[in-house]
Amino acid sequence: MEKVVLQINDSRAFSLLKNLEALNVIKVLRRIPYVQSDITARLAEIQSITQNTHIDLSNFSFNRDEANNYDE
């Protein structure tokens, strides 16, 4: 037996899990509902902390070779 954590992106897919559980193929241990307000509150908190932080990236250039150089 293995335990797997899933994220269901379509609420209609949960019925598939219910059917699999009815066939004793899987066991749903815990369902954590998606709450948009939690995400909105967290985003508002992050924005309030970083609202006065400004970073100038106008002369930034990304060098993929340098970014992948882990030897140094």
Secondary structure, 3 states (H helix, E strand, C coil): CCCCCCCCCCHHHHHHHHHHHHCCCCCCCCCCCCCHHHHHHHHHHHHHHHCCCCCCCCCCCCCHHHHCCCCC
